[in-house]
Amino acid sequence: MSISIAFIGLGAMGYRMASHLPKSFEQVLVWNRNFAKAEQHASEYSTQAVDIETATQADIIFSCLPTSVEVEAIITQYPPKSGAIWVDCTSGVPESAVKMAKFLQEHGAYFLDAPVSGQTIGAEKGTLTVMIGGDTKAFEQAYSAIEPFGGLIKHVGDSGAGFAVKAVNNMLLAANLWATAEGFTTLKANGVDLNNALECINASSGKSAVTEMVLPQRILNREFPLTFALPLLAKDTGIAISLAQQAKLPTPLLSLTQNLIQTANLTSDAESDFSSAVKLYESWTNIKIE
């Protein structure tokens, strides 16, 4: 297609997401703070490594950065052109999405908060779930640019709604992760074969994404591959709790989950995968989930 696309932020997710875009668009610009990574991407996927000033003047701009702070800094310093659509795939803060949507509206542009779920394997395969908040017409216009890496793409509400869904999704992931750690430790303490028990649970009502994928692929094999960092999960649980507090809702279970994940994060290495949060519970019980 003739419209220009830019992708800002080539981390573990962004690098793979951007790789699908040249299959559908002739001009795909990439930028990364470590510019050598942008050049590597250009060499590998026939994208074009450009400076940030050029990237932010594309028709559709994707960003996938650690937090909303970095996104706001770039947008306010390098506002896109009138008519552009900024699609932020960061797991960001809903209030920031509202703020950036208003800021870009003043420049004649649009902001969509469009966080993704599916981890690096989903980014690699182009099967990510994309939950999007913002202007409906902008969503419709940007859909074809999101489609190359999106398996399920849903408009979930006004600005901030996408970030809200992602935060609650990751809070539920955290709750399932901790519950699974306690449950399987209980089974091991009672002499149960964990692998056979896992098969039973995954064919029963107790199954979740954690028992189906995280437990067998990360924890039981003790690999804990770094694809989604624990500090990012801790950030997302904090966003989810803030949303509940703003709505003045009681969250006894989610608040406890957030405290546990925050504690695990504070006692873990900064380069730890989210699944390694179970190591905190293992340190309390002296039982390894393996």
Secondary structure, DSSP 8 states (H G I E B T S, - for coil): --SEEEEE--STTHHHHHHTGGGT-SEEEEE-SSHHHHHHHHHHHS-EE--HHHHTTSSEEEE--SSHHHHHHHHHHS---TT-EEEE-S---HHHHHHHHHHHHTTT-EEEE--EESHHHHHHHT-EEEEEES-HHHHHHHHHHHTTTEEEEEEEESTTHHHHHHHHHHHHHHHHHHHHHHHHHHHHHTT--HHHHHHHHTTSTT--HIIIIIIIIIITTT----SSBHHHHHHHHHHHHHHHHHTT---HHHHHHHHHHHHHHHTS-TT-BGGGGHHHHHHHHT----
